Amino acid sequence: KHWAAKVTESQVIEIRRLYKNGERVRRIAEKFNLNEGTTHDICHRKTWKHLEGD
């Protein structure tokens, strides 16, 4: 995990899994205490691109 990262790799995988299964970005953001924009970028692979898996 990068020193400035707010989430772990396992959390990114869980976030993407939830999104793929139809959960809304806002709800995921609330669950993980993240900004909606940050969560959107994770879901749409704008960040954490190196991490495979849904």
N, C-alpha and C positions, 0 to 999 in steps of 0.2 A: 504494500500500500504506500502510495506517495505520501510524503509528510503532510501535504495540504489537503489530501482527499478526505471527504466527509463520509464516504461509504467504503465498505470492503468489497472485494471481488465477489464474495458469496452474496452480498446484498444486491449487487448489480444484477447478478443472475436471477435472483428472486424478483427484483423490480421488473426485469424484462419478462419473466414468466407470468407475473400478474398482469402486465400490460397485454401480452399475447392472449391471455385468457379473458380479456374484455374489461379489466379493471380500468377505471378512468385515472388519468395522470394526476388530477387533483387529489384523489383519494389515496393513491400511492404516495404522493408527496407528504400528505398528512401522516400516513402510517410511519414513514421513515424520517419525519421531521426535516424535510428538504424543501427548498424552493421549487415551485412548479416548473420554472424554466430549466433548472438543473435536472429534474426528473424527466422532463420532456426530452432533453438532450441525451440522457441515458437510454431511454426507451427507443429513440430513433437513431441510436448509435453515432451521435455526433461527438460524444465523449465515450471513453472506455472502449474505443474501437478495437483495441488489441485483444479484448476479451471475447472469446467465442461462447456460444451457448445462448439459450433463450432464458 
